[in-house]
Amino acid sequence: MTTLSYDGKFTSAWPDGKDHDDNWAGPGSPPDCIQDDGAMHTNNQSMAAGTAFAISYQSNMAKVTMDNLVVFTVQEQYMAGYKCNVTGSTSSKKVATAQVAKYCEDNKDGCVKGAKQMIAFNRKIFRSRNLVHNIND
């Protein structure tokens, strides 16, 4: 069972912890994707695919990289970072090493199995991108 921030009491659906309208968008005309405070990584809430939980066994946030950050929930978009302590674990197993996901719509046998990295497209924070398929959305 996973709980976030005391059953969600101290967080919101938005990374800045505030509540926003469903049509909240960046400033400008047309609206920008990224808010000045980094609170949104898409055009608006209706275009957000969701949030995945990922874990890195690094205490220092500066040492978190694409290679040691492993998605352990669903294949969705990463939107908010949380520093947390894992408590009450009944297992000593760590998550598997993350692999770069691969676009495999026409070749299901070519899909990457097991733990995957989050998908990063055009992200300066990690100084790299791991999405190699051209998507025009």
Backbone bond lengths (Angstrom), bond angles and torsions (degrees), N, CA, C in turn:
res aa  C-N    CA-C-N  psi(-1)  N-CA   C-N-CA  omega(-1)  CA-C   N-CA-C  phi
1 M - - - 1.447 - - 1.523 109.17 -
2 T 1.282 116.44 136.01 1.456 121.85 179.60 1.518 109.36 -116.94
3 T 1.324 116.02 126.94 1.458 119.72 172.74 1.517 107.38 -121.37
4 L 1.291 115.97 147.19 1.446 121.70 -177.51 1.518 108.94 -120.04
5 S 1.314 116.10 121.45 1.456 121.48 173.81 1.522 112.54 54.78
6 Y 1.330 115.65 61.32 1.464 120.61 176.91 1.523 110.97 52.70
7 D 1.334 115.17 58.86 1.466 122.64 -178.77 1.527 112.37 60.51
8 G 1.318 117.23 30.21 1.459 121.53 175.56 1.509 115.21 83.21
9 K 1.333 118.55 7.75 1.466 120.73 -176.99 1.526 113.17 -66.35
10 F 1.331 116.96 -26.16 1.459 120.06 -174.99 1.526 112.38 -117.44
11 T 1.305 116.38 32.03 1.459 120.57 177.33 1.519 108.60 -148.60
12 S 1.312 116.66 172.44 1.461 121.04 176.87 1.521 107.97 -136.55
13 A 1.303 116.44 -176.80 1.461 120.69 177.12 1.524 111.54 -72.17
14 W 1.328 116.97 -8.89 1.458 121.68 -177.28 1.523 110.32 -112.94
15 P 1.344 118.14 142.37 1.461 121.44 -177.72 1.522 114.85 -60.54
16 D 1.338 118.16 -22.21 1.460 119.19 179.33 1.526 111.97 -84.56
17 G 1.353 117.29 -0.07 1.458 121.59 177.91 1.510 114.89 78.38
18 K 1.317 117.82 1.62 1.465 121.95 -178.68 1.526 110.04 -100.51
19 D 1.313 116.71 165.15 1.457 121.76 174.20 1.525 109.00 -94.77
20 H 1.327 115.83 140.79 1.463 121.26 -179.77 1.520 109.33 -137.83
21 D 1.338 116.56 156.12 1.457 121.58 175.10 1.522 109.88 -65.52
22 D 1.346 116.39 155.90 1.455 120.79 178.89 1.518 112.44 -59.97
23 N 1.311 117.78 -29.70 1.468 120.78 -178.35 1.524 112.68 -96.11
24 W 1.330 117.89 16.45 1.458 122.07 178.37 1.523 108.68 -58.83
25 A 1.311 117.65 133.63 1.456 122.01 -178.17 1.518 109.38 -143.48
26 G 1.308 115.58 169.11 1.448 120.89 179.30 1.515 111.97 -68.04
27 P 1.336 116.99 163.37 1.459 120.53 179.70 1.526 110.88 -73.00
28 G 1.290 116.35 163.90 1.460 120.91 175.48 1.509 112.75 103.77
29 S 1.314 115.04 178.71 1.452 121.11 -179.87 1.527 108.22 -140.34
30 P 1.328 120.02 110.06 1.465 125.55 -1.90 1.523 110.36 -71.19
31 P 1.342 116.83 162.40 1.466 119.80 -178.65 1.527 112.10 -58.52
32 D 1.318 115.00 138.95 1.466 120.73 177.33 1.517 110.11 -76.56
33 C 1.323 116.18 157.33 1.462 120.39 178.98 1.523 111.69 -73.39
34 I 1.315 117.68 -44.36 1.459 120.69 -172.04 1.524 110.05 -101.10
35 Q 1.316 116.01 127.42 1.463 120.99 174.25 1.527 109.15 -68.71
36 D 1.316 116.88 157.74 1.458 120.64 178.15 1.520 112.03 -57.17
37 D 1.329 117.12 -33.48 1.463 119.96 -179.25 1.527 112.25 -91.50
38 G 1.335 117.93 6.27 1.456 121.28 178.79 1.508 114.08 74.88
39 A 1.328 117.66 15.93 1.464 120.48 -173.37 1.515 113.90 -75.62
40 M 1.301 118.37 -15.85 1.462 119.16 -179.17 1.523 109.81 -135.91
41 H 1.317 116.05 135.31 1.454 121.23 -177.98 1.522 111.01 -116.94
42 T 1.305 116.74 29.93 1.456 122.86 178.51 1.522 107.58 -155.63
43 N 1.306 117.74 173.38 1.469 119.90 -177.52 1.514 112.97 -64.45
44 N 1.328 117.56 -40.66 1.460 122.20 178.82 1.524 108.85 -164.90
45 Q 1.322 117.65 174.85 1.454 120.70 -174.33 1.525 112.30 -62.64
46 S 1.332 117.65 -35.27 1.464 119.02 -177.81 1.522 112.36 -66.86
47 M 1.327 117.92 -20.81 1.460 120.91 178.85 1.526 112.44 -93.61
48 A 1.320 117.91 -5.99 1.465 120.96 179.86 1.520 109.53 -74.43
49 A 1.310 116.38 128.99 1.463 120.60 -177.60 1.519 111.85 -78.36
50 G 1.307 118.47 -21.18 1.452 121.01 -179.22 1.510 111.13 138.08
51 T 1.288 115.96 -168.69 1.453 121.82 -179.88 1.511 109.48 -132.23
52 A 1.289 115.85 136.73 1.460 121.35 175.78 1.518 108.39 -108.87
53 F 1.321 116.88 149.44 1.457 120.89 170.70 1.524 107.42 -91.52
54 A 1.320 115.45 134.43 1.459 121.39 176.39 1.517 106.97 -134.08
55 I 1.324 116.29 154.18 1.461 119.94 -178.09 1.521 109.95 -132.24
56 S 1.316 115.23 145.20 1.454 122.67 173.06 1.520 106.48 -131.78
57 Y 1.306 116.87 135.23 1.459 120.29 179.77 1.523 110.51 -86.96
58 Q 1.316 116.58 48.87 1.455 123.60 178.29 1.521 108.58 -118.87
59 S 1.309 117.35 127.58 1.462 120.66 176.67 1.522 111.32 -78.65
60 N 1.309 116.60 -30.04 1.459 122.53 -179.77 1.527 108.47 -92.38
61 M 1.343 117.46 115.60 1.465 121.44 -177.60 1.530 112.27 -57.79
62 A 1.325 117.77 -29.49 1.461 121.04 -179.84 1.526 111.84 -66.95
63 K 1.326 117.17 -17.93 1.466 121.08 -179.94 1.525 113.28 -94.31
64 V 1.334 117.21 0.05 1.465 120.42 177.23 1.521 108.28 -75.80
65 T 1.327 116.09 125.23 1.462 121.88 -179.66 1.522 109.61 -129.89
66 M 1.308 116.23 171.24 1.458 120.50 175.78 1.526 110.84 -61.14
67 D 1.326 117.32 -29.52 1.463 120.63 -177.96 1.517 113.20 -76.35
68 N 1.345 118.73 -23.21 1.466 118.83 -179.02 1.529 113.13 -116.31
69 L 1.314 117.90 9.63 1.459 122.70 175.46 1.524 107.46 -104.55
70 V 1.334 116.97 115.19 1.463 122.03 -172.70 1.520 110.42 -116.74
71 V 1.325 116.80 124.06 1.462 122.17 174.96 1.517 108.07 -70.01
72 F 1.339 117.22 127.80 1.465 119.06 179.40 1.519 113.19 -121.76
73 T 1.325 118.07 10.84 1.464 118.94 176.00 1.519 110.17 -116.00
74 V 1.288 118.02 -94.55 1.460 121.26 -173.26 1.517 110.47 -123.43
75 Q 1.317 116.49 165.34 1.462 120.93 176.71 1.519 108.53 -84.88
76 E 1.295 116.11 87.66 1.456 121.45 179.96 1.517 108.28 -137.34
77 Q 1.303 116.82 -172.15 1.449 120.18 -178.86 1.522 111.01 -88.89
78 Y 1.303 114.79 142.20 1.454 122.95 177.45 1.519 108.28 -84.14
79 M 1.320 117.69 129.64 1.461 118.46 -177.44 1.519 114.43 -129.03
80 A 1.313 119.68 -22.99 1.458 119.88 -174.62 1.520 110.30 -143.79
81 G 1.306 115.83 139.57 1.458 119.94 176.82 1.518 111.23 -100.63
82 Y 1.306 117.42 135.67 1.458 122.58 177.53 1.512 108.18 -128.83
83 K 1.314 117.47 133.57 1.452 121.18 171.78 1.515 106.27 -92.30
84 C 1.323 117.28 127.19 1.460 119.27 -174.02 1.518 111.09 -141.58
85 N 1.304 114.59 164.29 1.458 122.75 171.61 1.513 107.55 -112.06
86 V 1.321 116.80 127.76 1.458 121.07 177.56 1.518 107.08 -83.27
87 T 1.328 116.77 122.81 1.459 121.58 -178.98 1.514 109.92 -127.13
88 G 1.312 116.39 156.69 1.457 121.58 174.86 1.511 114.24 71.89
89 S 1.315 118.18 16.13 1.457 120.25 -179.91 1.522 109.93 -67.82
90 T 1.310 116.02 136.83 1.470 120.58 177.44 1.516 110.86 -105.11
91 S 1.310 117.50 10.24 1.457 121.82 -179.13 1.518 109.54 -131.36
92 S 1.319 116.16 147.62 1.462 120.36 176.02 1.528 110.84 -98.41
93 K 1.325 117.18 1.81 1.460 120.81 -179.88 1.522 110.60 -72.90
94 K 1.313 115.53 140.40 1.455 121.24 173.74 1.522 108.00 -98.82
95 V 1.327 116.41 160.80 1.458 119.12 176.29 1.524 109.12 -66.57
96 A 1.310 116.48 153.47 1.461 121.52 -178.89 1.524 110.64 -67.87
97 T 1.317 115.93 162.45 1.457 121.00 176.14 1.525 109.14 -64.83
98 A 1.299 116.26 132.26 1.467 121.08 -177.48 1.522 111.10 -72.39
99 Q 1.326 114.84 140.59 1.454 121.74 175.41 1.526 108.82 -113.44
100 V 1.314 116.76 153.70 1.457 120.59 176.39 1.521 107.97 -71.21
101 A 1.323 116.72 126.23 1.462 120.93 176.90 1.526 109.14 -67.46
102 K 1.313 115.72 154.53 1.461 120.63 -176.92 1.524 109.69 -131.08
103 Y 1.318 117.18 135.43 1.459 121.57 177.27 1.526 108.04 -65.96
104 C 1.325 116.71 124.71 1.464 119.43 -174.01 1.523 112.25 -142.36
105 E 1.316 118.10 31.93 1.464 121.51 -175.92 1.527 112.25 -55.49
106 D 1.324 117.82 -41.65 1.460 121.11 -177.33 1.522 113.26 -92.93
107 N 1.335 117.95 -2.98 1.460 121.48 -178.93 1.519 108.83 -143.19
108 K 1.315 117.13 82.35 1.468 121.44 -176.38 1.525 111.97 -60.59
109 D 1.333 118.24 -27.55 1.464 120.43 177.98 1.526 111.64 -69.34
110 G 1.338 117.21 -18.77 1.455 121.27 179.90 1.518 113.96 -88.36
111 C 1.335 117.36 0.65 1.468 120.70 179.92 1.525 110.89 -68.89
112 V 1.308 116.47 146.34 1.460 121.95 176.65 1.522 108.47 -78.10
113 K 1.310 116.62 129.94 1.465 122.06 178.99 1.527 109.09 -98.01
114 G 1.311 117.32 150.57 1.456 121.68 175.03 1.518 113.67 87.27
115 A 1.325 115.29 -159.03 1.466 122.12 -175.12 1.523 111.18 -63.41
116 K 1.320 115.27 137.05 1.464 120.61 -178.11 1.526 111.40 -127.14
117 Q 1.323 114.44 153.87 1.456 120.38 172.27 1.518 108.45 -73.55
118 M 1.331 115.72 157.47 1.452 117.77 169.44 1.523 106.93 -66.68
119 I 1.299 116.39 158.16 1.459 120.38 -179.82 1.521 108.35 -89.14
120 A 1.316 116.03 126.10 1.460 121.11 -179.45 1.515 108.85 -120.41
121 F 1.322 115.95 120.23 1.454 121.39 177.81 1.515 108.26 -121.81
122 N 1.316 115.97 119.50 1.456 120.70 174.02 1.524 111.94 60.63
123 R 1.318 116.73 41.60 1.464 121.53 -176.50 1.520 110.06 -107.59
124 K 1.319 117.64 115.43 1.456 122.04 179.34 1.522 112.28 -73.11
125 I 1.332 117.10 -25.47 1.462 119.55 -174.79 1.528 111.99 -59.68
126 F 1.329 117.53 -34.25 1.458 120.34 179.39 1.525 111.76 -101.06
127 R 1.322 116.41 3.58 1.460 122.74 178.70 1.528 112.24 56.12
128 S 1.301 116.56 23.39 1.460 120.00 178.77 1.510 108.89 -160.82
129 R 1.290 115.25 171.26 1.450 120.89 171.79 1.515 106.92 -136.79
130 N 1.303 117.06 149.31 1.452 118.97 179.94 1.519 112.07 -121.80
131 L 1.308 117.61 10.13 1.459 121.71 176.56 1.517 107.54 -97.28
132 V 1.323 116.43 112.83 1.457 119.82 -175.76 1.521 112.60 -104.67
133 H 1.323 117.64 -9.60 1.460 120.97 -179.90 1.521 109.33 -84.59
134 N 1.310 117.84 135.00 1.466 121.19 177.31 1.511 109.98 -76.40
135 I 1.304 116.29 121.00 1.456 122.25 177.67 1.520 106.99 -122.35
136 N 1.304 117.27 128.48 1.462 120.84 -175.08 1.514 113.49 -99.05
137 D 1.320 119.27 17.87 1.469 122.04 177.86 1.504 109.96 -86.36
